[in-house]
Amino acid sequence: MLTIDLSGKSILITGAMGAIAEPMVRKLVAAGATLILVDIKSEEVAKQTLCDWQIPPTSHVYFSADITDSTALSQVVTQSFRRFPALDTVLGHAGGCGLHPFLTTSEADYDRIFRFNYFAQVNLARAVFVQWIERKIPGHLIFTSSYVARMPHTQIPSYASAKAALENFARCMALEYADTGIRVNVVSPGNVAAGSSLKVFDEDPAYREFVRRVSLGRRNSPESIADAFVFLCSPLANEINGQILSPDYGAGIGNRL
Ligand SMILES: NC(=O)c1ccc[n+]([C@@H]2O[C@H](COP(=O)([O-])OP(=O)(O)OC[C@H]3O[C@@H](n4cnc5c(N)ncnc54)[C@H](O)[C@@H]3O)[C@@H](O)[C@H]2O)c1
């Protein structure tokens, strides 16, 4: 029998209170990891959510922070390493957008979405790499992207461009840091039946038709995305670097008209 044992491992996750994060948190804790959960939601809200998810309080610590604030993000990373000096896995998972057609999206909104989905991830890498280099930890940074990084999509130009930039940034970092043992990978989900895309799926027949054509007619479960993270966090993936792992039913490779 194959088991994945992450006991003794500490893993930092941003966007940890979201819809896809829920099965990620559950499965990583079930595998024995200790989690450092980071989200913009208040400590009070997070405490209730984690209680609803039945996550044991001994398995995690929580930091409320806005990851688009580079100072706040860097403080969270510093505090996390102080508390967990062997922290070797970081999941840059926070992201998202809502529909924002190009013509009706203000410059400020366009920039805000890009900053959240790209520059905040770059700042996370910057803060984490400093610690890993100083501590000589061959860490593993994993970003969450989306199939829209490779499949152009209407009404989400800032988000899709930011995710495309993120995937290439990840591969650039994988190369640049390879000689330190640090690895950088990406999980790139398809249309997930959770989170912000739920509302669009329920309300927009065109989106439902789109899903039918690009994703074998089905949306991905948040559990399948969590499984990809558990795999990448495990020793089974020790030799994987600079890759885009896509639990997306093939949505990222094209339209099957
Ligand atoms: N849902 C999908 O269909 C889908 C598809 C492909 C990729 N993704 C990606 O998966 C990831 C999670 O998506 P989701 O659908 O679970 O989203 P979600 O909206 O359910 O969760 C996002 C989490 O990020 C937190 N957050 C928002 N702004 C923040 C900030 N400034 N600082 C810190 N935390 C912040 C929110 O509080 C929330 O808990 C994102 O990177 C998203 O782009 C989602």
The ligand as an SDF file (V2000), in Angstrom:
LIG
                    3D

 44 48  0  0  0  0  0  0  0  0999 V2000
  -12.1470   28.2930   -8.8400 N   0  0  0  0  0  0  0  0  0  0  0  0
  -11.6420   28.0240  -10.0380 C   0  0  0  0  0  0  0  0  0  0  0  0
  -12.3710   27.5960  -10.9750 O   0  0  0  0  0  0  0  0  0  0  0  0
  -10.1660   28.1700  -10.3000 C   0  0  0  0  0  0  0  0  0  0  0  0
   -9.6750   27.7050  -11.5370 C   0  0  0  0  0  0  0  0  0  0  0  0
   -8.3140   27.8140  -11.8090 C   0  0  0  0  0  0  0  0  0  0  0  0
   -7.4600   28.3740  -10.8730 C   0  0  0  0  0  0  0  0  0  0  0  0
   -7.9500   28.8310   -9.6840 N   0  0  0  0  0  0  0  0  0  0  0  0
   -6.9990   29.4210   -8.7330 C   0  0  0  0  0  0  0  0  0  0  0  0
   -7.0740   28.7080   -7.4920 O   0  0  0  0  0  0  0  0  0  0  0  0
   -6.7480   29.6000   -6.4300 C   0  0  0  0  0  0  0  0  0  0  0  0
   -7.8640   29.5890   -5.4000 C   0  0  0  0  0  0  0  0  0  0  0  0
   -9.0820   29.8850   -6.0410 O   0  0  0  0  0  0  0  0  0  0  0  0
  -10.5280   29.7080   -5.3310 P   0  0  0  0  0  0  0  0  0  0  0  0
  -11.4940   29.5800   -6.4460 O   0  0  0  0  0  0  0  0  0  0  0  0
  -10.4440   28.6650   -4.2770 O   0  0  0  0  0  0  0  0  0  0  0  0
  -10.6730   31.1570   -4.7170 O   0  0  0  0  0  0  0  0  0  0  0  0
  -11.4290   31.6840   -3.4160 P   0  0  0  0  0  0  0  0  0  0  0  0
  -11.8830   33.0530   -3.7770 O   0  0  0  0  0  0  0  0  0  0  0  0
  -12.4070   30.7000   -2.9030 O   0  0  0  0  0  0  0  0  0  0  0  0
  -10.2220   31.7840   -2.3800 O   0  0  0  0  0  0  0  0  0  0  0  0
   -9.2510   32.8070   -2.4170 C   0  0  0  0  0  0  0  0  0  0  0  0
   -8.7920   33.0720   -0.9870 C   0  0  0  0  0  0  0  0  0  0  0  0
   -7.8150   34.1350   -1.0520 O   0  0  0  0  0  0  0  0  0  0  0  0
   -8.1020   35.0620   -0.0120 C   0  0  0  0  0  0  0  0  0  0  0  0
   -7.6230   36.3840   -0.3940 N   0  0  0  0  0  0  0  0  0  0  0  0
   -8.2340   37.2690   -1.2380 C   0  0  0  0  0  0  0  0  0  0  0  0
   -7.4970   38.3870   -1.3390 N   0  0  0  0  0  0  0  0  0  0  0  0
   -6.3990   38.2090   -0.5560 C   0  0  0  0  0  0  0  0  0  0  0  0
   -5.2800   38.9910   -0.2400 C   0  0  0  0  0  0  0  0  0  0  0  0
   -5.1110   40.2180   -0.7830 N   0  0  0  0  0  0  0  0  0  0  0  0
   -4.3540   38.5240    0.6260 N   0  0  0  0  0  0  0  0  0  0  0  0
   -4.5100   37.2860    1.1860 C   0  0  0  0  0  0  0  0  0  0  0  0
   -5.5550   36.4700    0.9210 N   0  0  0  0  0  0  0  0  0  0  0  0
   -6.4840   36.9260    0.0410 C   0  0  0  0  0  0  0  0  0  0  0  0
   -9.6200   35.0340    0.1430 C   0  0  0  0  0  0  0  0  0  0  0  0
   -9.9970   35.5160    1.4310 O   0  0  0  0  0  0  0  0  0  0  0  0
   -9.9210   33.5470   -0.0720 C   0  0  0  0  0  0  0  0  0  0  0  0
   -9.8950   32.8380    1.1470 O   0  0  0  0  0  0  0  0  0  0  0  0
   -6.5180   30.9590   -7.0740 C   0  0  0  0  0  0  0  0  0  0  0  0
   -5.1380   31.1520   -7.3030 O   0  0  0  0  0  0  0  0  0  0  0  0
   -7.2650   30.8680   -8.3890 C   0  0  0  0  0  0  0  0  0  0  0  0
   -6.7680   31.7410   -9.3600 O   0  0  0  0  0  0  0  0  0  0  0  0
   -9.2980   28.7340   -9.3780 C   0  0  0  0  0  0  0  0  0  0  0  0
  1  2  1  0
  2  3  2  0
  2  4  1  0
  4  5  1  0
  4 44  2  0
  5  6  2  0
  6  7  1  0
  7  8  2  0
  8  9  1  0
  8 44  1  0
  9 10  1  0
  9 42  1  0
 10 11  1  0
 11 12  1  0
 11 40  1  0
 12 13  1  0
 13 14  1  0
 14 15  2  0
 14 16  1  0
 14 17  1  0
 17 18  1  0
 18 19  2  0
 18 20  1  0
 18 21  1  0
 21 22  1  0
 22 23  1  0
 23 24  1  0
 23 38  1  0
 24 25  1  0
 25 26  1  0
 25 36  1  0
 26 27  1  0
 26 35  1  0
 27 28  2  0
 28 29  1  0
 29 30  1  0
 29 35  2  0
 30 31  1  0
 30 32  2  0
 32 33  1  0
 33 34  2  0
 34 35  1  0
 36 37  1  0
 36 38  1  0
 38 39  1  0
 40 41  1  0
 40 42  1  0
 42 43  1  0
M  CHG  2   8   1  16  -1
M  END
$$$$
